[in-house]
Amino acid sequence: AQSVTQPDIHITVSEGASLELRCNYSYGATPYLFWYVQSPGQGLQLLLKYFSGDTLVQGIKGFEAEFKRSQSSFNLRKPSVHWSDAAEYFCAVGLYNAGNMLTFGGGTRLMVKP
Amino acid sequence: DTAVSQTPKYLVTQMGNDKSIKCEQNLGHDTMYWYKQDSKKFLKIMFSYNNKELIINETVPNRFSPKSPDKAHLNLHINSLELGDSAVYFCASRGSGFLTDTQYFGPGTRLTVL
């Protein structure tokens, strides 16, 4: 069965600093990869996704992620964090089968210092 | 024009009661899901329906019964509620086909069992 690990439970960065959130997955083939963001009390919003092709994908709100097959990683990055980026971030993998269920990592809570 | 909607947003009830959560999507998608997010923010798939047929039924107590009256709706009925059922429940939907392999989430229903 596939699994997703987000090693950092909490991360605190200063506003304007760069950000990298780590995600590692375990699966026999290349899964479909997603990053979702959850603001306090809100649902999940898709930031970006990787299906195939260019391993550097651009998402909304200035986020990008890079798929590295050799490291089984799909890390999320942003060059300059804004206070409004404070939220919970979830990495997920999906399988293109009949159900295509998503398996989520445990999430990383991002806090932004002024 | 909300894509995936859930009602109610909050649900507070006593142990032993029966309750339902409704989900509707206006995206024309074929597949719908229920996820549970526990108090530690961990998200786990519960059920998946495709065109009103059950596809995925993860290890969920049979007190939980999904019902899909049509392709646009997937409701979750819970019998004999227990304290451990307290969580946020998210509905999601997904279109069919490679390029539409993204799940869109509803805003969540926070269930509190007293």
Interface residues (C-beta under 8 A of the other chain):
Chain A: Y32 F34 Y36 Q38 Q42 G43 L44 Q45 L46 K49 F51 E88 F90 G94 Y96 A98 G99 N100 M101 L102 T103 F104 G106 G107 R109
Chain B: T31 Y33 Y35 K40 K41 F42 L43 K44 I45 S48 N50 I55 I56 E58 F90 A92 R94 F98 D101 T102 Q103 Y104 F105 G106 P107 G108
